[in-house]
Amino acid sequence: MSGVPNLVFAMLLLEFGNSIVKTVDMLFEESGLWIEDIAERSKLTEERVEAIAMGRWTPSPNERIRIAKAFSVSVDDVSWGHTMDPRNMRYRRFGLKEDF
């Protein structure tokens, strides 16, 4: 599956019974809300909401409840796992050496 953009993975729908599970970034797209809106509604920092939406942070149970409520959806209707491809991350503060 190499070469497939991360966004494709983030936009996949998982169907469980009658409910459709969506990622947080999908909820942003569908709702038209901004990170600032959800941060204000959920009482979380904008940085944390952005990290959750981008798949860099898996929210705690309390954060999940607050974000789901901010979007007016059930916690069970949201996919909360990491969606960022770890192969694209740079490790350490200064990144990887470019000329191995």
OpenMM code with the backbone's topology and positions (N, CA, C; nanometers):
from openmm import Vec3, app, unit

residues = "MET SER GLY VAL PRO ASN LEU VAL PHE ALA MET LEU LEU LEU GLU PHE GLY ASN SER ILE VAL LYS THR VAL ASP MET LEU PHE GLU GLU SER GLY LEU TRP ILE GLU ASP ILE ALA GLU ARG SER LYS LEU THR GLU GLU ARG VAL GLU ALA ILE ALA MET GLY ARG TRP THR PRO SER PRO ASN GLU ARG ILE ARG ILE ALA LYS ALA PHE SER VAL SER VAL ASP ASP VAL SER TRP GLY HIS THR MET ASP PRO ARG ASN MET ARG TYR ARG ARG PHE GLY LEU LYS GLU ASP PHE".split()
positions = [
    Vec3(0.0799, -0.1191, 0.0000),
    Vec3(0.0000, 0.0000, 0.0000),
    Vec3(0.0846, 0.1261, 0.0000),
    Vec3(0.2127, 0.1132, -0.0260),
    Vec3(0.2955, 0.2333, -0.0261),
    Vec3(0.2539, 0.3236, -0.1405),
    Vec3(0.2727, 0.4526, -0.1187),
    Vec3(0.2351, 0.5493, -0.2201),
    Vec3(0.0939, 0.6013, -0.2066),
    Vec3(0.0131, 0.5382, -0.1247),
    Vec3(-0.1235, 0.5847, -0.1041),
    Vec3(-0.1192, 0.6956, 0.0004),
    Vec3(-0.1730, 0.8120, -0.0300),
    Vec3(-0.1671, 0.9239, 0.0645),
    Vec3(-0.2348, 0.8913, 0.1970),
    Vec3(-0.1806, 0.9507, 0.3038),
    Vec3(-0.2383, 0.9298, 0.4371),
    Vec3(-0.3832, 0.9739, 0.4424),
    Vec3(-0.4169, 1.0772, 0.3663),
    Vec3(-0.5536, 1.1282, 0.3680),
    Vec3(-0.6533, 1.0204, 0.3275),
    Vec3(-0.6128, 0.9318, 0.2358),
    Vec3(-0.7020, 0.8233, 0.1939),
    Vec3(-0.7340, 0.7350, 0.3130),
    Vec3(-0.6321, 0.7007, 0.3929),
    Vec3(-0.6562, 0.6182, 0.5106),
    Vec3(-0.7447, 0.6905, 0.6103),
    Vec3(-0.7203, 0.8205, 0.6285),
    Vec3(-0.7979, 0.8978, 0.7246),
    Vec3(-0.9425, 0.9119, 0.6825),
    Vec3(-0.9704, 0.9020, 0.5533),
    Vec3(-1.1065, 0.9224, 0.5054),
    Vec3(-1.1849, 0.7925, 0.4890),
    Vec3(-1.1249, 0.6814, 0.5242),
    Vec3(-1.1964, 0.5543, 0.5131),
    Vec3(-1.3089, 0.5468, 0.6154),
    Vec3(-1.4194, 0.4937, 0.5746),
    Vec3(-1.5303, 0.4702, 0.6669),
    Vec3(-1.5281, 0.3244, 0.7096),
    Vec3(-1.5475, 0.3027, 0.8384),
    Vec3(-1.5578, 0.1674, 0.8910),
    Vec3(-1.7031, 0.1461, 0.9315),
    Vec3(-1.7609, 0.0408, 0.8845),
    Vec3(-1.9025, 0.0195, 0.9135),
    Vec3(-1.9176, -0.0910, 1.0180),
    Vec3(-1.9802, -0.0594, 1.1305),
    Vec3(-2.0071, -0.1546, 1.2381),
    Vec3(-2.1570, -0.1542, 1.2625),
    Vec3(-2.2239, -0.2601, 1.2216),
    Vec3(-2.3684, -0.2652, 1.2394),
    Vec3(-2.4340, -0.1524, 1.1616),
    Vec3(-2.5149, -0.0726, 1.2293),
    Vec3(-2.5853, 0.0367, 1.1643),
    Vec3(-2.5136, 0.1708, 1.1760),
    Vec3(-2.4057, 0.1761, 1.2553),
    Vec3(-2.3392, 0.3056, 1.2723),
    Vec3(-2.2142, 0.3129, 1.1850),
    Vec3(-2.1879, 0.4318, 1.1339),
    Vec3(-2.0696, 0.4546, 1.0524),
    Vec3(-1.9694, 0.5315, 1.1367),
    Vec3(-1.8485, 0.4794, 1.1454),
    Vec3(-1.7442, 0.5401, 1.2257),
    Vec3(-1.6610, 0.6304, 1.1363),
    Vec3(-1.6342, 0.7542, 1.1830),
    Vec3(-1.5587, 0.8515, 1.1045),
    Vec3(-1.4407, 0.9028, 1.1859),
    Vec3(-1.3385, 0.9472, 1.1157),
    Vec3(-1.2253, 1.0089, 1.1831),
    Vec3(-1.2610, 1.1529, 1.2186),
    Vec3(-1.1831, 1.2104, 1.3084),
    Vec3(-1.2091, 1.3480, 1.3510),
    Vec3(-1.1943, 1.4443, 1.2337),
    Vec3(-1.0942, 1.4213, 1.1469),
    Vec3(-1.0786, 1.5124, 1.0334),
    Vec3(-1.1975, 1.5046, 0.9386),
    Vec3(-1.2609, 1.3888, 0.9279),
    Vec3(-1.3827, 1.3777, 0.8471),
    Vec3(-1.4960, 1.4583, 0.9089),
    Vec3(-1.5048, 1.4560, 1.0410),
    Vec3(-1.6090, 1.5339, 1.1084),
    Vec3(-1.5881, 1.6832, 1.0842),
    Vec3(-1.4622, 1.7266, 1.0820),
    Vec3(-1.4345, 1.8668, 1.0501),
    Vec3(-1.4826, 1.9001, 0.9089),
    Vec3(-1.4491, 1.8145, 0.8135),
    Vec3(-1.4895, 1.8388, 0.6748),
    Vec3(-1.6410, 1.8447, 0.6601),
    Vec3(-1.7098, 1.7504, 0.7219),
    Vec3(-1.8550, 1.7430, 0.7083),
    Vec3(-1.9279, 1.8548, 0.7818),
    Vec3(-1.8739, 1.8961, 0.8956),
    Vec3(-1.9435, 1.9956, 0.9770),
    Vec3(-1.9144, 2.1388, 0.9346),
    Vec3(-1.7989, 2.1594, 0.8702),
    Vec3(-1.7595, 2.2947, 0.8346),
    Vec3(-1.7056, 2.3743, 0.9522),
    Vec3(-1.6863, 2.3070, 1.0657),
    Vec3(-1.6327, 2.3730, 1.1843),
    Vec3(-1.4812, 2.3848, 1.1735),
    Vec3(-1.4249, 2.4775, 1.2493),
    Vec3(-1.2813, 2.5001, 1.2530),
    Vec3(-1.2241, 2.4455, 1.3835),
    Vec3(-1.0939, 2.4285, 1.3868),
    Vec3(-1.0272, 2.3803, 1.5079),
    Vec3(-1.0614, 2.4706, 1.6261),
    Vec3(-1.0628, 2.6008, 1.6030),
    Vec3(-1.0949, 2.6965, 1.7087),
    Vec3(-1.2351, 2.6721, 1.7657),
    Vec3(-1.3302, 2.6381, 1.6770),
    Vec3(-1.4677, 2.6121, 1.7205),
    Vec3(-1.4735, 2.4919, 1.8145),
    Vec3(-1.4093, 2.3838, 1.7737),
    Vec3(-1.4127, 2.2611, 1.8535),
    Vec3(-1.3328, 2.2797, 1.9820),
    Vec3(-1.2214, 2.3521, 1.9753),
    Vec3(-1.1427, 2.3793, 2.0958),
    Vec3(-1.2270, 2.4558, 2.1979),
    Vec3(-1.2995, 2.5552, 2.1499),
    Vec3(-1.3843, 2.6335, 2.2395),
    Vec3(-1.4975, 2.5486, 2.2970),
    Vec3(-1.5625, 2.4722, 2.2121),
    Vec3(-1.6746, 2.3886, 2.2573),
    Vec3(-1.6297, 2.2785, 2.3527),
    Vec3(-1.5119, 2.2211, 2.3268),
    Vec3(-1.4639, 2.1077, 2.4070),
    Vec3(-1.3801, 2.1511, 2.5262),
    Vec3(-1.3429, 2.2784, 2.5310),
    Vec3(-1.2563, 2.3313, 2.6375),
    Vec3(-1.1179, 2.2665, 2.6348),
    Vec3(-1.0706, 2.2317, 2.5145),
    Vec3(-0.9356, 2.1804, 2.4947),
    Vec3(-0.8550, 2.2867, 2.4216),
    Vec3(-0.7228, 2.2762, 2.4266),
    Vec3(-0.6404, 2.3723, 2.3544),
    Vec3(-0.6515, 2.3474, 2.2041),
    Vec3(-0.6290, 2.4516, 2.1276),
    Vec3(-0.6308, 2.4377, 1.9819),
    Vec3(-0.5233, 2.3403, 1.9356),
    Vec3(-0.4077, 2.3450, 2.0018),
    Vec3(-0.2980, 2.2541, 1.9649),
    Vec3(-0.3366, 2.1078, 1.9839),
    Vec3(-0.4073, 2.0788, 2.0936),
    Vec3(-0.4476, 1.9404, 2.1202),
    Vec3(-0.5525, 1.8952, 2.0196),
    Vec3(-0.6502, 1.9800, 1.9909),
    Vec3(-0.7548, 1.9453, 1.8937),
    Vec3(-0.6921, 1.9215, 1.7565),
    Vec3(-0.5982, 2.0068, 1.7166),
    Vec3(-0.5313, 1.9888, 1.5880),
    Vec3(-0.4540, 1.8575, 1.5830),
    Vec3(-0.3818, 1.8247, 1.6901),
    Vec3(-0.3052, 1.6996, 1.6945),
    Vec3(-0.3975, 1.5787, 1.6846),
    Vec3(-0.5123, 1.5848, 1.7500),
    Vec3(-0.6098, 1.4756, 1.7436),
    Vec3(-0.6663, 1.4642, 1.6026),
    Vec3(-0.7008, 1.5787, 1.5428),
    Vec3(-0.7579, 1.5787, 1.4083),
    Vec3(-0.6593, 1.5264, 1.3047),
    Vec3(-0.5310, 1.5547, 1.3237),
    Vec3(-0.4290, 1.5112, 1.2281),
    Vec3(-0.3805, 1.3685, 1.2549),
    Vec3(-0.4305, 1.3076, 1.3620),
    Vec3(-0.3922, 1.1701, 1.3917),
    Vec3(-0.2592, 1.1568, 1.4622),
    Vec3(-0.2071, 1.2654, 1.5185),
    Vec3(-0.0792, 1.2603, 1.5897),
    Vec3(-0.0970, 1.2306, 1.7372),
    Vec3(-0.2186, 1.2374, 1.7878),
    Vec3(-0.2440, 1.2197, 1.9302),
    Vec3(-0.3705, 1.1377, 1.9467),
    Vec3(-0.3627, 1.0325, 2.0268),
    Vec3(-0.4821, 0.9548, 2.0590),
    Vec3(-0.5413, 1.0136, 2.1866),
    Vec3(-0.6622, 1.0650, 2.1798),
    Vec3(-0.7196, 1.1340, 2.2953),
    Vec3(-0.7549, 1.0402, 2.4103),
    Vec3(-0.7513, 1.0964, 2.5301),
    Vec3(-0.7921, 1.0229, 2.6502),
    Vec3(-0.9436, 1.0024, 2.6448),
    Vec3(-0.9964, 0.9150, 2.7293),
    Vec3(-1.1421, 0.8968, 2.7324),
    Vec3(-1.2169, 1.0280, 2.7577),
    Vec3(-1.1658, 1.1118, 2.8474),
    Vec3(-1.2297, 1.2396, 2.8753),
    Vec3(-1.2264, 1.3313, 2.7528),
    Vec3(-1.1128, 1.3362, 2.6834),
    Vec3(-1.1019, 1.4170, 2.5626),
    Vec3(-1.1955, 1.3660, 2.4534),
    Vec3(-1.2103, 1.2364, 2.4435),
    Vec3(-1.3017, 1.1776, 2.3443),
    Vec3(-1.4452, 1.2233, 2.3683),
    Vec3(-1.4868, 1.2190, 2.4926),
    Vec3(-1.6225, 1.2610, 2.5274),
    Vec3(-1.6430, 1.4078, 2.4916),
    Vec3(-1.5452, 1.4914, 2.5249),
    Vec3(-1.5569, 1.6351, 2.5013),
    Vec3(-1.5606, 1.6676, 2.3518),
    Vec3(-1.4769, 1.6004, 2.2737),
    Vec3(-1.4742, 1.6267, 2.1294),
    Vec3(-1.6011, 1.5747, 2.0625),
    Vec3(-1.6431, 1.4543, 2.0987),
    Vec3(-1.7663, 1.3998, 2.0407),
    Vec3(-1.8846, 1.4922, 2.0715),
    Vec3(-1.8918, 1.5389, 2.1943),
    Vec3(-2.0000, 1.6301, 2.2322),
    Vec3(-1.9919, 1.7606, 2.1518),
    Vec3(-1.8706, 1.8096, 2.1283),
    Vec3(-1.8525, 1.9329, 2.0501),
    Vec3(-1.9028, 1.9164, 1.9069),
    Vec3(-1.8904, 1.7945, 1.8527),
    Vec3(-1.9399, 1.7658, 1.7174),
    Vec3(-2.0851, 1.7171, 1.7183),
    Vec3(-2.1424, 1.6977, 1.8362),
    Vec3(-2.2793, 1.6461, 1.8522),
    Vec3(-2.2937, 1.5051, 1.7956),
    Vec3(-2.1931, 1.4217, 1.8229),
    Vec3(-2.1982, 1.2808, 1.7833),
    Vec3(-2.1654, 1.1947, 1.9050),
    Vec3(-2.1902, 1.0664, 1.8925),
    Vec3(-2.1568, 0.9714, 1.9979),
    Vec3(-2.0082, 0.9379, 1.9935),
    Vec3(-1.9495, 0.9114, 2.1084),
    Vec3(-1.8085, 0.8711, 2.1153),
    Vec3(-1.7856, 0.7465, 2.0298),
    Vec3(-1.8838, 0.6587, 2.0248),
    Vec3(-1.8715, 0.5340, 1.9479),
    Vec3(-1.8771, 0.5556, 1.7972),
    Vec3(-1.9167, 0.6744, 1.7542),
    Vec3(-1.9256, 0.7038, 1.6112),
    Vec3(-1.7965, 0.7619, 1.5540),
    Vec3(-1.6906, 0.7689, 1.6375),
    Vec3(-1.5653, 0.8300, 1.5953),
    Vec3(-1.4507, 0.7295, 1.6066),
    Vec3(-1.3664, 0.7261, 1.5035),
    Vec3(-1.2450, 0.6446, 1.5069),
    Vec3(-1.1364, 0.7279, 1.5735),
    Vec3(-1.0843, 0.6812, 1.6864),
    Vec3(-0.9936, 0.7607, 1.7686),
    Vec3(-0.8474, 0.7229, 1.7543),
    Vec3(-0.8127, 0.6269, 1.6723),
    Vec3(-0.6735, 0.5824, 1.6641),
    Vec3(-0.5840, 0.6768, 1.5870),
    Vec3(-0.4545, 0.6485, 1.5934),
    Vec3(-0.3571, 0.7247, 1.5147),
    Vec3(-0.3831, 0.6993, 1.3668),
    Vec3(-0.3754, 0.8043, 1.2869),
    Vec3(-0.3917, 0.7892, 1.1427),
    Vec3(-0.2677, 0.8332, 1.0674),
    Vec3(-0.1707, 0.8900, 1.1383),
    Vec3(-0.0497, 0.9390, 1.0724),
    Vec3(0.0431, 0.8212, 1.0422),
    Vec3(0.0963, 0.8191, 0.9231),
    Vec3(0.1888, 0.7150, 0.8819),
    Vec3(0.3237, 0.7397, 0.9495),
    Vec3(0.3697, 0.6490, 1.0367),
    Vec3(0.4953, 0.6728, 1.1089),
    Vec3(0.6167, 0.6805, 1.0173),
    Vec3(0.6071, 0.6299, 0.8958),
    Vec3(0.7208, 0.6384, 0.8039),
    Vec3(0.7487, 0.7816, 0.7617),
    Vec3(0.6498, 0.8695, 0.7763),
    Vec3(0.6675, 1.0087, 0.7361),
    Vec3(0.7146, 1.0983, 0.8501),
    Vec3(0.7298, 1.0423, 0.9680),
    Vec3(0.7710, 1.1224, 1.0825),
    Vec3(0.9231, 1.1302, 1.0895),
    Vec3(0.9714, 1.2419, 1.1328),
    Vec3(1.1152, 1.2581, 1.1562),
    Vec3(1.1394, 1.2413, 1.3051),
    Vec3(1.2396, 1.1634, 1.3373),
    Vec3(1.2694, 1.1360, 1.4759),
    Vec3(1.3781, 1.2286, 1.5277),
    Vec3(1.3706, 1.2562, 1.6540),
    Vec3(1.4604, 1.3459, 1.7267),
    Vec3(1.4336, 1.4899, 1.6883),
    Vec3(1.4887, 1.5763, 1.7641),
    Vec3(1.4621, 1.7178, 1.7449),
    Vec3(1.5096, 1.7714, 1.6113),
    Vec3(1.6213, 1.7224, 1.5620),
    Vec3(1.6798, 1.7770, 1.4402),
    Vec3(1.6557, 1.6909, 1.3181),
    Vec3(1.5709, 1.5904, 1.3264),
    Vec3(1.5401, 1.5078, 1.2106),
    Vec3(1.6440, 1.4007, 1.1845),
    Vec3(1.6216, 1.3250, 1.0821),
    Vec3(1.7134, 1.2188, 1.0436),
    Vec3(1.8264, 1.2746, 0.9597),
    Vec3(1.9404, 1.2055, 0.9628),
    Vec3(2.0514, 1.2450, 0.8747),
    Vec3(2.0066, 1.2167, 0.7324),
    Vec3(2.0321, 1.3096, 0.6438),
    Vec3(1.9867, 1.2960, 0.5050),
    Vec3(2.0802, 1.2104, 0.4209),
    Vec3(2.2067, 1.2056, 0.4537),
    Vec3(2.3014, 1.1286, 0.3733),
    Vec3(2.3536, 1.0101, 0.4540),
    Vec3(2.2743, 0.9058, 0.4618),
    Vec3(2.3096, 0.7881, 0.5440),
    Vec3(2.4315, 0.7217, 0.4859),
] * unit.nanometer
topology = app.Topology()
chain = topology.addChain("A")
for resn in residues:
    res = topology.addResidue(resn, chain)
    for name in ("N", "CA", "C"):
        topology.addAtom(name, app.Element.getBySymbol(name[0]), res)
